[in-house]
Amino acid sequence: MLGTVHLVAGAAVGKTLHRPWLAFPVAVASHIILDSIPHLGPHSLFGVENRGPQPGEVAMAVVDMSLGIPLVLWLIGRAFFSCLPDLLFNVPPWCSFLSAWPGTAWLGWLHDAVDYNVRPSQWPLGSATQLAIVTAGVTSLNFNLGAPRRPPA
């Protein structure tokens, strides 16, 4: 799934929950849940099975994050933790270590196990699911941005 989708969903989680100690694990969980929905991602388009990131994947990720981070910063100002699994398990040089280290290997395994990338020929489905999530997240953020802030408990 594209990072922009994870960022917008994580921003909506963070803005709705108002408590970082709760928003952090829910944003990470949202990443795992969203990856289990059929989607079209950089690896579907440019990846090679059982190989590390390919140049097309890296280029698409750079463009995706170059668009996604400013969008979320404009909407809310924070949503980093929703992309944490992708940053931890897909970016060299630390991804190999974190995938093998027992303290984090379980999260890398879970992230890979639920990832439901569709084939390029299924691009309408893979794109529609992400567009729906971004639309719902932006709508939620716009709704929450107008709501009065509750004082922290």
C-alpha positions as CSV (number, residue, x, y, z in Angstrom):
1,M,0.0,0.0,0.0
2,L,1.2,3.5,-0.7
3,G,2.7,5.4,2.2
4,T,0.3,8.3,1.6
5,V,-2.6,6.0,2.4
6,H,-0.9,5.0,5.7
7,L,0.0,8.6,6.5
8,V,-3.6,9.9,6.1
9,A,-5.1,7.0,8.0
10,G,-2.5,7.4,10.8
11,A,-3.2,11.2,10.9
12,A,-6.9,10.5,11.2
13,V,-6.2,8.0,14.1
14,G,-3.9,10.5,15.9
15,K,-6.3,13.4,15.5
16,T,-9.3,11.3,16.6
17,L,-7.7,9.7,19.7
18,H,-5.9,12.8,21.0
19,R,-3.6,10.6,23.2
20,P,-0.1,9.7,21.8
21,W,0.2,6.7,24.1
22,L,-2.9,5.2,22.5
23,A,-2.5,6.7,19.0
24,F,1.0,5.1,18.5
25,P,-0.1,1.4,18.7
26,V,-3.4,2.1,16.9
27,A,-1.5,3.8,14.0
28,V,0.9,0.9,13.7
29,A,-2.1,-1.5,13.9
30,S,-3.8,0.5,11.2
31,H,-0.8,-0.1,8.9
32,I,-1.1,-3.9,9.4
33,I,-4.9,-3.8,8.8
34,L,-4.7,-1.6,5.7
35,D,-2.0,-3.8,4.2
36,S,-4.4,-6.8,4.4
37,I,-6.8,-4.9,2.1
38,P,-6.2,-5.6,-1.7
39,H,-4.0,-2.8,-3.0
40,L,-1.5,-1.9,-5.7
41,G,1.9,-1.0,-4.4
42,P,5.4,-0.3,-5.6
43,H,6.4,-3.9,-5.2
44,S,3.4,-5.1,-7.3
45,L,4.5,-2.8,-10.2
46,F,8.3,-2.8,-10.0
47,G,9.4,-5.5,-7.6
48,V,11.1,-8.8,-8.3
49,E,10.0,-11.8,-6.2
50,N,12.4,-12.7,-3.4
51,R,14.6,-9.7,-4.2
52,G,15.3,-6.4,-2.3
53,P,13.9,-3.1,-3.4
54,Q,14.3,-2.4,-7.1
55,P,15.0,1.1,-8.6
56,G,11.4,1.5,-9.7
57,E,10.1,0.7,-6.2
58,V,12.5,3.2,-4.6
59,A,11.5,5.9,-7.1
60,M,7.8,5.3,-6.5
61,A,8.3,5.4,-2.8
62,V,10.2,8.7,-3.0
63,V,7.5,10.3,-5.1
64,D,4.8,8.8,-2.8
65,M,6.4,10.2,0.3
66,S,7.2,13.5,-1.3
67,L,3.4,13.9,-1.9
68,G,2.1,12.2,1.2
69,I,4.2,13.9,3.9
70,P,3.3,17.5,2.8
71,L,-0.4,16.5,2.4
72,V,-0.5,15.2,6.0
73,L,1.5,18.0,7.4
74,W,-1.0,20.4,5.8
75,L,-3.9,18.4,7.2
76,I,-2.7,17.7,10.7
77,G,1.0,18.1,11.3
78,R,1.8,14.5,12.5
79,A,1.3,10.9,11.4
80,F,4.7,9.4,11.2
81,F,4.1,6.2,13.2
82,S,1.5,4.9,10.7
83,C,4.4,4.4,8.2
84,L,6.8,3.0,10.8
85,P,6.5,-0.7,9.6
86,D,7.5,0.2,6.1
87,L,10.4,2.4,7.2
88,L,11.6,-0.3,9.6
89,F,11.3,-3.4,7.3
90,N,11.9,-2.0,3.8
91,V,14.7,0.5,4.1
92,P,18.3,-0.7,4.0
93,P,20.6,-1.0,6.0
94,W,18.6,-1.6,9.1
95,C,15.8,-3.7,7.5
96,S,17.9,-6.9,7.4
97,F,18.8,-6.6,11.1
98,L,15.3,-5.8,12.3
99,S,13.8,-8.6,10.2
100,A,16.2,-11.1,12.0
101,W,16.3,-9.6,15.5
102,P,13.8,-11.5,17.8
103,G,12.5,-8.3,19.3
104,T,11.2,-7.0,16.0
105,A,11.2,-10.0,13.7
106,W,7.6,-10.8,14.7
107,L,6.3,-7.5,13.5
108,G,8.2,-7.9,10.2
109,W,6.7,-11.3,9.7
110,L,3.2,-10.0,10.5
111,H,3.7,-7.1,8.1
112,D,4.7,-9.4,5.3
113,A,2.1,-12.1,6.1
114,V,-0.9,-9.7,5.7
115,D,0.4,-7.7,2.8
116,Y,-2.2,-8.2,0.0
117,N,-0.6,-6.7,-3.1
118,V,-2.6,-7.2,-6.2
119,R,-1.2,-7.8,-9.7
120,P,-0.7,-4.8,-12.0
121,S,-3.6,-6.1,-14.1
122,Q,-5.9,-5.6,-11.1
123,W,-4.9,-1.9,-10.8
124,P,-8.6,-0.7,-10.6
125,L,-9.2,-2.7,-7.4
126,G,-5.7,-1.9,-6.0
127,S,-6.2,1.8,-6.7
128,A,-9.8,2.1,-5.7
129,T,-9.2,0.7,-2.2
130,Q,-6.5,3.2,-1.5
131,L,-8.5,6.1,-2.9
132,A,-11.4,5.2,-0.7
133,I,-9.2,5.1,2.4
134,V,-7.5,8.4,1.6
135,T,-10.9,10.0,1.0
136,A,-12.3,8.6,4.3
137,G,-9.2,9.8,6.2
138,V,-9.2,13.3,4.7
139,T,-13.0,13.5,5.4
140,S,-12.4,12.4,9.0
141,L,-9.5,14.9,9.4
142,N,-11.6,17.7,8.1
143,F,-14.4,16.8,10.4
144,N,-12.1,16.5,13.4
145,L,-10.2,19.7,12.6
146,G,-13.4,21.7,13.1
147,A,-14.2,20.0,16.4
148,P,-13.4,21.6,19.7
149,R,-10.3,20.1,21.4
150,R,-10.9,18.2,24.6
151,P,-8.4,18.8,27.4
152,P,-6.1,15.8,28.0
153,A,-7.3,13.5,30.8
